[in-house]
Amino acid sequence: MDRERLKYLFREVLGVDVDQVVKKVVATIAVERAKQAQEHSRTWKQYMGAEGGLVVLPSNVTRLGRKDLRK
C-alpha cells in the first residue's frame, strides 16, 4: 500500500491523523533535545569553572567539520 492510502485508512478506521501524531512526536523530541542541550551547557559551564575556565582541546577535535585549507 502506498503512504497516502495508509494515512487515509488510519484516519477513517481508527480516527487517527498520522500527520498530527508525527508533528507531536517531532515537537516532543525537539523539546527534549533542547532540555538536554541546556543541561549539558550547564554541566559544561560548571566543569569549565572547576578547571579554571580554560580547557585545551587537541587539534583533531577543534578542526572537526572544517575544510582542509592546506590543499
MOPAC internal coordinates of N, CA, C and O (Angstrom, degrees):
PM7 1SCF
backbone

  N    0.0000 0     0.00 0     0.00 0    0    0    0
  C    1.4427 1     0.00 0     0.00 0    1    0    0
  C    1.5256 1   109.60 1     0.00 0    2    1    0
  O    1.2310 1   121.14 1   -31.96 1    3    2    1
  N    1.2767 1   115.43 1   148.04 1    3    2    1
  C    1.4598 1   117.62 1   178.39 1    5    3    2
  C    1.5293 1   110.19 1   -85.20 1    6    5    3
  O    1.2310 1   121.60 1   -11.75 1    7    6    5
  N    1.2937 1   114.55 1   168.25 1    7    6    5
  C    1.4609 1   121.98 1  -174.55 1    9    7    6
  C    1.5346 1   112.80 1   -60.61 1   10    9    7
  O    1.2310 1   120.60 1   133.83 1   11   10    9
  N    1.3103 1   116.46 1   -46.17 1   11   10    9
  C    1.4728 1   119.86 1  -177.88 1   13   11   10
  C    1.5264 1   111.57 1   -63.82 1   14   13   11
  O    1.2310 1   120.72 1   142.54 1   15   14   13
  N    1.3209 1   116.22 1   -37.46 1   15   14   13
  C    1.4657 1   120.27 1   178.90 1   17   15   14
  C    1.5314 1   110.63 1   -64.91 1   18   17   15
  O    1.2310 1   120.60 1   136.77 1   19   18   17
  N    1.3341 1   116.45 1   -43.23 1   19   18   17
  C    1.4580 1   119.94 1   178.13 1   21   19   18
  C    1.5294 1   111.42 1   -63.31 1   22   21   19
  O    1.2310 1   120.59 1   137.75 1   23   22   21
  N    1.3219 1   116.48 1   -42.25 1   23   22   21
  C    1.4619 1   119.89 1   177.86 1   25   23   22
  C    1.5318 1   110.58 1   -61.29 1   26   25   23
  O    1.2310 1   120.76 1   138.78 1   27   26   25
  N    1.3302 1   116.15 1   -41.22 1   27   26   25
  C    1.4671 1   121.05 1   178.30 1   29   27   26
  C    1.5326 1   110.53 1   -61.64 1   30   29   27
  O    1.2310 1   120.56 1   134.53 1   31   30   29
  N    1.3348 1   116.53 1   -45.47 1   31   30   29
  C    1.4629 1   120.33 1  -179.23 1   33   31   30
  C    1.5275 1   111.55 1   -63.94 1   34   33   31
  O    1.2310 1   120.06 1   137.18 1   35   34   33
  N    1.3259 1   117.50 1   -42.82 1   35   34   33
  C    1.4637 1   120.20 1   177.00 1   37   35   34
  C    1.5241 1   111.02 1   -59.36 1   38   37   35
  O    1.2310 1   120.91 1   137.26 1   39   38   37
  N    1.3233 1   115.87 1   -42.74 1   39   38   37
  C    1.4645 1   120.16 1  -178.28 1   41   39   38
  C    1.5283 1   111.23 1   -68.01 1   42   41   39
  O    1.2310 1   120.09 1   135.03 1   43   42   41
  N    1.3315 1   117.43 1   -44.97 1   43   42   41
  C    1.4663 1   120.94 1  -175.92 1   45   43   42
  C    1.5226 1   112.88 1   -76.93 1   46   45   43
  O    1.2310 1   119.83 1   138.33 1   47   46   45
  N    1.3238 1   117.93 1   -41.67 1   47   46   45
  C    1.4647 1   120.67 1  -174.92 1   49   47   46
  C    1.5214 1   111.80 1   -84.18 1   50   49   47
  O    1.2310 1   120.39 1   132.99 1   51   50   49
  N    1.3252 1   116.86 1   -47.01 1   51   50   49
  C    1.4596 1   120.18 1  -175.34 1   53   51   50
  C    1.5239 1   113.47 1   -99.80 1   54   53   51
  O    1.2310 1   120.44 1   166.97 1   55   54   53
  N    1.3152 1   116.77 1   -13.03 1   55   54   53
  C    1.4549 1   119.76 1  -177.43 1   57   55   54
  C    1.5127 1   112.90 1    72.80 1   58   57   55
  O    1.2310 1   120.51 1  -152.49 1   59   58   57
  N    1.3352 1   116.62 1    27.51 1   59   58   57
  C    1.4643 1   121.86 1  -177.34 1   61   59   58
  C    1.5213 1   108.90 1  -112.13 1   62   61   59
  O    1.2310 1   120.91 1   -54.19 1   63   62   61
  N    1.3242 1   115.86 1   125.81 1   63   62   61
  C    1.4634 1   120.57 1   175.43 1   65   63   62
  C    1.5247 1   107.76 1   -90.75 1   66   65   63
  O    1.2310 1   120.91 1   -74.55 1   67   66   65
  N    1.3046 1   115.87 1   105.45 1   67   66   65
  C    1.4582 1   122.45 1  -175.30 1   69   67   66
  C    1.5321 1   110.99 1   -58.45 1   70   69   67
  O    1.2310 1   119.97 1   138.47 1   71   70   69
  N    1.3156 1   117.65 1   -41.53 1   71   70   69
  C    1.4655 1   120.90 1  -178.83 1   73   71   70
  C    1.5243 1   111.09 1   -61.33 1   74   73   71
  O    1.2310 1   119.83 1   139.42 1   75   74   73
  N    1.3248 1   117.92 1   -40.58 1   75   74   73
  C    1.4663 1   121.29 1   178.78 1   77   75   74
  C    1.5252 1   110.98 1   -66.63 1   78   77   75
  O    1.2310 1   120.55 1   140.59 1   79   78   77
  N    1.3266 1   116.56 1   -39.41 1   79   78   77
  C    1.4657 1   120.47 1   178.63 1   81   79   78
  C    1.5205 1   109.87 1   -63.49 1   82   81   79
  O    1.2310 1   120.36 1   135.63 1   83   82   81
  N    1.3188 1   116.91 1   -44.37 1   83   82   81
  C    1.4613 1   121.06 1   179.83 1   85   83   82
  C    1.5229 1   110.44 1   -62.58 1   86   85   83
  O    1.2310 1   119.78 1   137.52 1   87   86   85
  N    1.3268 1   118.03 1   -42.48 1   87   86   85
  C    1.4684 1   121.28 1   178.98 1   89   87   86
  C    1.5259 1   110.96 1   -61.62 1   90   89   87
  O    1.2310 1   120.41 1   138.49 1   91   90   89
  N    1.3309 1   116.82 1   -41.51 1   91   90   89
  C    1.4604 1   120.12 1   179.70 1   93   91   90
  C    1.5276 1   111.03 1   -66.06 1   94   93   91
  O    1.2310 1   120.57 1   138.42 1   95   94   93
  N    1.3199 1   116.52 1   -41.58 1   95   94   93
  C    1.4669 1   120.38 1   179.68 1   97   95   94
  C    1.5222 1   110.17 1   -64.35 1   98   97   95
  O    1.2310 1   120.16 1   134.48 1   99   98   97
  N    1.3224 1   117.30 1   -45.52 1   99   98   97
  C    1.4633 1   121.14 1   179.77 1  101   99   98
  C    1.5283 1   110.32 1   -62.50 1  102  101   99
  O    1.2310 1   120.14 1   137.73 1  103  102  101
  N    1.3225 1   117.34 1   -42.27 1  103  102  101
  C    1.4683 1   121.06 1   178.54 1  105  103  102
  C    1.5218 1   110.93 1   -63.70 1  106  105  103
  O    1.2310 1   120.11 1   138.51 1  107  106  105
  N    1.3215 1   117.40 1   -41.49 1  107  106  105
  C    1.4564 1   121.52 1   179.31 1  109  107  106
  C    1.5253 1   110.73 1   -63.58 1  110  109  107
  O    1.2310 1   120.45 1   136.78 1  111  110  109
  N    1.3169 1   116.75 1   -43.22 1  111  110  109
  C    1.4613 1   120.84 1   178.56 1  113  111  110
  C    1.5251 1   110.35 1   -63.38 1  114  113  111
  O    1.2310 1   120.12 1   138.01 1  115  114  113
  N    1.3283 1   117.38 1   -41.99 1  115  114  113
  C    1.4635 1   121.12 1   179.62 1  117  115  114
  C    1.5293 1   110.75 1   -62.40 1  118  117  115
  O    1.2310 1   120.15 1   137.94 1  119  118  117
  N    1.3212 1   117.31 1   -42.06 1  119  118  117
  C    1.4615 1   120.93 1   179.21 1  121  119  118
  C    1.5205 1   110.27 1   -64.80 1  122  121  119
  O    1.2310 1   119.87 1   136.74 1  123  122  121
  N    1.3155 1   117.86 1   -43.26 1  123  122  121
  C    1.4673 1   121.23 1   179.74 1  125  123  122
  C    1.5182 1   110.86 1   -63.96 1  126  125  123
  O    1.2310 1   120.06 1   138.56 1  127  126  125
  N    1.3241 1   117.49 1   -41.44 1  127  126  125
  C    1.4708 1   120.27 1   177.81 1  129  127  126
  C    1.5198 1   111.36 1   -64.86 1  130  129  127
  O    1.2310 1   120.18 1   142.21 1  131  130  129
  N    1.3198 1   117.25 1   -37.79 1  131  130  129
  C    1.4700 1   120.37 1   177.81 1  133  131  130
  C    1.5286 1   110.26 1   -64.71 1  134  133  131
  O    1.2310 1   120.42 1   139.37 1  135  134  133
  N    1.3335 1   116.80 1   -40.63 1  135  134  133
  C    1.4633 1   120.25 1   177.18 1  137  135  134
  C    1.5227 1   110.99 1   -63.41 1  138  137  135
  O    1.2310 1   120.66 1   137.60 1  139  138  137
  N    1.3361 1   116.34 1   -42.40 1  139  138  137
  C    1.4615 1   120.23 1   178.67 1  141  139  138
  C    1.5174 1   111.06 1   -63.66 1  142  141  139
  O    1.2310 1   120.27 1   137.29 1  143  142  141
  N    1.3266 1   117.09 1   -42.71 1  143  142  141
  C    1.4619 1   120.61 1   179.74 1  145  143  142
  C    1.5224 1   110.43 1   -62.64 1  146  145  143
  O    1.2310 1   120.41 1   139.09 1  147  146  145
  N    1.3299 1   116.82 1   -40.91 1  147  146  145
  C    1.4562 1   120.43 1   178.40 1  149  147  146
  C    1.5227 1   110.66 1   -63.48 1  150  149  147
  O    1.2310 1   120.33 1   136.71 1  151  150  149
  N    1.3194 1   116.98 1   -43.29 1  151  150  149
  C    1.4621 1   121.42 1   178.86 1  153  151  150
  C    1.5295 1   110.77 1   -64.85 1  154  153  151
  O    1.2310 1   120.12 1   138.10 1  155  154  153
  N    1.3208 1   117.37 1   -41.90 1  155  154  153
  C    1.4612 1   120.87 1   178.93 1  157  155  154
  C    1.5265 1   110.24 1   -64.35 1  158  157  155
  O    1.2310 1   120.27 1   141.32 1  159  158  157
  N    1.3308 1   117.10 1   -38.68 1  159  158  157
  C    1.4586 1   121.05 1   178.04 1  161  159  158
  C    1.5235 1   110.47 1   -63.59 1  162  161  159
  O    1.2310 1   120.82 1   137.82 1  163  162  161
  N    1.3189 1   116.03 1   -42.18 1  163  162  161
  C    1.4620 1   120.74 1   179.09 1  165  163  162
  C    1.5280 1   110.06 1   -63.81 1  166  165  163
  O    1.2310 1   120.71 1   135.36 1  167  166  165
  N    1.3245 1   116.25 1   -44.64 1  167  166  165
  C    1.4615 1   120.97 1   179.21 1  169  167  166
  C    1.5187 1   110.48 1   -63.46 1  170  169  167
  O    1.2310 1   120.53 1   137.53 1  171  170  169
  N    1.3266 1   116.59 1   -42.47 1  171  170  169
  C    1.4644 1   120.99 1   179.63 1  173  171  170
  C    1.5248 1   110.64 1   -63.60 1  174  173  171
  O    1.2310 1   120.13 1   139.92 1  175  174  173
  N    1.3189 1   117.36 1   -40.08 1  175  174  173
  C    1.4631 1   121.49 1   178.87 1  177  175  174
  C    1.5284 1   110.18 1   -62.85 1  178  177  175
  O    1.2310 1   120.21 1   137.98 1  179  178  177
  N    1.3216 1   117.20 1   -42.02 1  179  178  177
  C    1.4624 1   121.01 1   177.95 1  181  179  178
  C    1.5281 1   110.43 1   -64.33 1  182  181  179
  O    1.2310 1   120.62 1   138.24 1  183  182  181
  N    1.3234 1   116.42 1   -41.76 1  183  182  181
  C    1.4679 1   121.06 1   179.09 1  185  183  182
  C    1.5187 1   110.57 1   -63.34 1  186  185  183
  O    1.2310 1   120.93 1   135.29 1  187  186  185
  N    1.3462 1   115.83 1   -44.71 1  187  186  185
  C    1.4598 1   119.94 1  -179.92 1  189  187  186
  C    1.5342 1   110.32 1   -62.39 1  190  189  187
  O    1.2310 1   120.75 1   139.74 1  191  190  189
  N    1.3179 1   116.17 1   -40.26 1  191  190  189
  C    1.4565 1   119.59 1   178.31 1  193  191  190
  C    1.5174 1   111.71 1   -63.28 1  194  193  191
  O    1.2310 1   119.99 1   139.25 1  195  194  193
  N    1.3070 1   117.62 1   -40.75 1  195  194  193
  C    1.4606 1   122.13 1   179.47 1  197  195  194
  C    1.5236 1   111.64 1   -68.02 1  198  197  195
  O    1.2310 1   120.30 1   149.81 1  199  198  197
  N    1.3266 1   117.04 1   -30.19 1  199  198  197
  C    1.4633 1   121.38 1  -179.01 1  201  199  198
  C    1.5297 1   112.55 1   -89.09 1  202  201  199
  O    1.2310 1   120.18 1  -174.70 1  203  202  201
  N    1.2979 1   117.26 1     5.30 1  203  202  201
  C    1.4500 1   119.93 1   179.84 1  205  203  202
  C    1.5155 1   113.22 1    92.70 1  206  205  203
  O    1.2310 1   119.90 1  -172.44 1  207  206  205
  N    1.3157 1   117.79 1     7.56 1  207  206  205
  C    1.4593 1   120.99 1   175.64 1  209  207  206
  C    1.5114 1   115.22 1    86.28 1  210  209  207
  O    1.2310 1   119.49 1  -176.96 1  211  210  209
  N    1.3286 1   118.57 1     3.04 1  211  210  209
  C    1.4589 1   120.51 1  -178.77 1  213  211  210
  C    1.5217 1   109.54 1  -136.42 1  214  213  211
  O    1.2310 1   120.89 1   -54.95 1  215  214  213
  N    1.2980 1   115.91 1   125.05 1  215  214  213
  C    1.4526 1   121.47 1   175.61 1  217  215  214
  C    1.5141 1   106.99 1  -127.65 1  218  217  215
  O    1.2310 1   120.49 1   -54.93 1  219  218  217
  N    1.3119 1   116.66 1   125.07 1  219  218  217
  C    1.4595 1   121.58 1  -179.66 1  221  219  218
  C    1.5236 1   107.60 1   -95.64 1  222  221  219
  O    1.2310 1   121.56 1   -57.94 1  223  222  221
  N    1.3236 1   114.62 1   122.06 1  223  222  221
  C    1.4584 1   120.46 1   179.46 1  225  223  222
  C    1.5206 1   109.33 1  -100.13 1  226  225  223
  O    1.2310 1   120.18 1   -33.19 1  227  226  225
  N    1.3214 1   117.27 1   146.81 1  227  226  225
  C    1.4646 1   119.64 1   177.34 1  229  227  226
  C    1.5312 1   111.21 1   -65.30 1  230  229  227
  O    1.2310 1   120.83 1   -24.45 1  231  230  229
  N    1.3138 1   116.02 1   155.55 1  231  230  229
  C    1.4653 1   120.67 1  -174.58 1  233  231  230
  C    1.5242 1   112.67 1   -63.17 1  234  233  231
  O    1.2310 1   119.76 1   149.78 1  235  234  233
  N    1.3261 1   118.07 1   -30.22 1  235  234  233
  C    1.4680 1   118.80 1   179.22 1  237  235  234
  C    1.5279 1   111.02 1   -67.10 1  238  237  235
  O    1.2310 1   119.56 1   156.53 1  239  238  237
  N    1.3222 1   118.44 1   -23.47 1  239  238  237
  C    1.4613 1   122.04 1   176.93 1  241  239  238
  C    1.5235 1   110.18 1   -83.12 1  242  241  239
  O    1.2310 1   120.26 1   136.71 1  243  242  241
  N    1.3220 1   117.11 1   -43.29 1  243  242  241
  C    1.4622 1   120.22 1  -176.85 1  245  243  242
  C    1.5195 1   112.64 1   -71.30 1  246  245  243
  O    1.2310 1   119.85 1   160.52 1  247  246  245
  N    1.3329 1   117.89 1   -19.48 1  247  246  245
  C    1.4690 1   121.09 1   179.58 1  249  247  246
  C    1.5173 1   113.10 1   -94.12 1  250  249  247
  O    1.2310 1   119.42 1  -177.90 1  251  250  249
  N    1.3105 1   118.71 1     2.10 1  251  250  249
  C    1.4665 1   120.79 1  -178.68 1  253  251  250
  C    1.5198 1   110.65 1   -58.88 1  254  253  251
  O    1.2310 1   120.62 1   -49.11 1  255  254  253
  N    1.3155 1   116.42 1   130.89 1  255  254  253
  C    1.4503 1   121.41 1   176.61 1  257  255  254
  C    1.5115 1   115.08 1    82.92 1  258  257  255
  O    1.2310 1   119.85 1   174.53 1  259  258  257
  N    1.3161 1   117.90 1    -5.47 1  259  258  257
  C    1.4681 1   120.21 1   179.12 1  261  259  258
  C    1.5187 1   110.59 1   -90.57 1  262  261  259
  O    1.2310 1   121.08 1   -27.84 1  263  262  261
  N    1.3085 1   115.54 1   152.16 1  263  262  261
  C    1.4539 1   120.47 1   176.10 1  265  263  262
  C    1.5206 1   108.99 1   -77.74 1  266  265  263
  O    1.2310 1   120.91 1   -32.79 1  267  266  265
  N    1.3169 1   115.87 1   147.21 1  267  266  265
  C    1.4634 1   120.65 1   177.85 1  269  267  266
  C    1.5174 1   108.70 1   -76.42 1  270  269  267
  O    1.2310 1   120.29 1   -66.85 1  271  270  269
  N    1.3254 1   117.06 1   113.15 1  271  270  269
  C    1.4626 1   122.13 1  -176.46 1  273  271  270
  C    1.5288 1   112.67 1   -87.63 1  274  273  271
  O    1.2310 1   119.66 1   174.38 1  275  274  273
  N    1.3253 1   118.26 1    -5.62 1  275  274  273
  C    1.4562 1   121.50 1  -176.91 1  277  275  274
  C    1.5154 1   114.50 1   -77.77 1  278  277  275
  O    1.2310 1   119.87 1   168.70 1  279  278  277
  N    1.3084 1   117.85 1   -11.30 1  279  278  277
  C    1.4660 1   120.86 1  -176.16 1  281  279  278
  C    1.4989 1   111.84 1   -71.98 1  282  281  279
  O    1.2310 1   120.10 1   180.00 1  283  282  281

